[in-house]
Amino acid sequence: MSTWIKSFCVVAALLGPSVAIDSARAQNYPARAITLVIPFAPGGSTSIVGRAIADKISELLGEKVVVDNRPGAGGTVGTKAVAKSDPDGYTLLLGYTGTLAIGPSLYKNPGYDPRKDFAPIGLIGNAPNSLVVHPSFPAKNVAELVAYAKANPDKVNFGSAGAGTASHITGEYFARAAGIKLVHIPYKGTGPALTDLLGGHIPMAFAPIPASHPNVSAGKLRALAVTSITRSGLLPDVPTMIEAGLSGFDASLYYGLVAPAGTPRPIIDKLNKALRDALAYDEVKKQLGNDGTDITPGTPEDYAAFIDKDEKKWSQLVKASGVEQE
């Protein structure tokens, strides 16, 4: 028997009891309520997505999935708490681009590593922002906006939900991709930014589609583009940034489920199956679709690869923006 095979047998013998224990845990899992931490305040898109998933997974697993909103520091407070939780499958996190891709570069010490501290369960979907302008703004499309900004450097303002938020970094991403200079006006949330936009105090803003859609439909705002690689079901007549001429532009915000690193693989697999089954139900598709979320299910490996790619992209954008939070 070769040395390699002997070593393999020793390792297998050592791992055997552990694998058996993990399998037994998975068979009995869940035996009590599961907590799904949403690292933002109630009422926003993250809560809508998280609660829709929690309710359906509760039905499928036969145990309650309790939603726990833990806001703070751009979502990093709740995210850090899950990273430090027991890896037993009973504390999960609604993963989000803002916390797993933007936060690690935006904050000096977020308290977690998006690659090392979590076990990905699976992607849920993505939701783009919209580029909306006041009806009085002269640009009727992205090309006209770019031309106008080039003719008026540092004179075109854009509003966001706050410094370092996805809508802010998306605006910086757009300016960089288009080769223009914009002036960032931060607000304390999407609502105040849209209020000033509706009042004509700023000419443009990047905002979640569910927030901008009613005003676009009513003719109070004009949507020039969506920031995903495909059109939004809520704004089907509005082109993507790629269609508007910005090759490869993708600033969608992705949702997924993760558990603390070290959670047994059989439990991860069971949760992945429950998540994918949940996303196949018409009522879940409708709930997420009404919130502007396009469903993109996949394997744990798919989500792990995506987290790595997404963090690399957004970290570059955060650094280019020059924004850093304590």
Secondary structure, DSSP 8 states (H G I E B T S, - for coil): --HHHHHHHHHHHHHHHHHHHHHHHHHH--SS-EEEEESS-TTSHHHHHHHHHHHHHHHHHTS-EEEEE---GGGHHHHHHHHTS-SSSSEEEEEEHIIIIIHHHHBS--S--TTTSEEEEEEEEEE-EEEEE-TTSS-SSHHHHHHHHHHSTT--EEEESSTTSHHHHHHHHHHHHHT---EEEE-SSHHHHHHHHHTTSSSEEEEEHHHHHHHHHTTSSEEEEESSSS--SSSTTS-BTTTTT-TT----EEEEEEEETT--HHHHHHHHHHHHHHHTSHHHHHHHHHTT-EE----HHHHHHHHHHHHHHHHHHHHHHT--B-
